[in-house]
């Protein structure tokens, strides 16, 4: 839900109530534990842009006029390689988005995509508007690059220039599990330098089809760079309350444990990290939306005992499950049974 809150920051700064847009898409901001389906997120993306007449969501000193995304795509489309395409993107964004600067630095083995704050976006580095501005531009450039070359491009690591937001655990699925949070004006995303040599494979016809539903459609791309992460997450969820092991997951995916470990590492994740992030999401949802006893929630999520669940939950949120439930839902646990 943190990505939705960030997207709406520009509207809220302008005292525009997003309630009608959220109601139209059945999105409840108060339900912090829920996930918004990608198709509804993409529709909200387009609705906010239309409401503000600004493809930058009202986050910057200069509005990004409608059509900016299309011209960004068309500029990159004619480039021979991804390196050339990103250089064209850099020059175009310097015109329509002067608050943030984009550059690509190439070394022998690794390359860095850098996004720098040329003027302070907000006084508070952790302001949702500033956080979303960096999240959005990285995802836009990464997703568009993946689409243009026709394959997933794994990010090795990303340094984000703000404190960890409440939805930081989601970064393992959206960006990479090797996400760090630093002070300063620079976002740095690292990847294999050879990816810059990939040719641009899309043509005009493909772009015209892609632009239907754009620019919100970019938020639904590009998932093949995280394919193994998503498949493992689904396997772990489907196996609950049994606690699936990495060897069992590898067997169900018809690969060796070593191959699974390598593929997850290439996608910037790990089996343990995926399992913990999934358990956290499910735990928050259960405690917010149901009256299940905490012992039952722990058992359903595959914990051997309730105390282990308490320790894990406290490490995720800084509070016990009981306190979380009382603070956010006001629903006391009902002794015995399950009412969902």
ZIPE-V755130 format. One record per backbone hydrogen bond with DSSP energy under -1.0 kcal/mol. NH is the residue of the N-H (numbers start at 0). CO is the residue of the C=O. Records with the same first field share a line. If there is no record, write none. Layout:
# ZIPE-V755130
NH=CO, CO
This chain:
# ZIPE-V755130
4=0
5=1
6=2
7=3
8=5
11=7
12=8
13=9
14=11
15=10
21=17
22=18
23=19
24=20
25=22
26=21
30=27
31=29
33=30
40=36
41=37
42=38
43=39
44=40
45=41
46=42
47=43
48=44
49=45
50=46
51=47
52=48
53=48
54=63
56=53
58=55
67=64
70=66
71=67
72=68
73=69
74=70
75=71
76=72
78=75
81=197
82=195
84=80
85=81
86=82
87=83
88=84
89=85
90=86
91=87
92=88
93=89
94=91
95=91
96=92
99=96
100=115
102=113
104=111
106=109
110=190
111=104
112=188
113=102
114=186
115=100
116=184
117=98
118=98
126=123
130=126
131=127
132=128
133=129
134=130
135=131
136=132
137=133
138=134
139=135
140=136
141=137
142=138
143=139
144=140
145=141
146=142
147=143
148=144
149=145
150=145
155=189
156=189
157=177
158=187
159=179
161=159
167=164
169=166
170=167
171=168
172=169
173=169
174=170
176=267
178=176
179=157
181=159
186=114
187=158
188=112
189=156
190=110
192=108
194=191
195=192
196=193
197=194
199=79
200=147
201=147
206=202
207=203
208=204
209=205
210=206
211=208
213=210
216=212
217=214
218=215
219=216
220=217
225=222
226=223
229=225
230=226
231=227
232=228
233=229
234=230
235=231
236=232
237=233
238=234
241=238
243=241
248=244
249=245
250=246
251=247
252=248
253=250
254=249
259=255
260=256
261=257
262=258
263=259
264=260
265=261
266=262
267=264
268=263
273=269
274=270
275=271
276=272
277=273
278=274
279=275
280=276
281=277
282=278
283=279
284=280
285=281
286=282
287=283
288=284
289=285
290=338
296=292
297=293
298=294
299=295
300=296
301=298
302=297
308=304
309=305
310=306
311=307
312=308
313=309
314=310
315=311
316=312
317=313
323=319
324=320
325=321
326=322
327=323
328=324
329=324
333=290
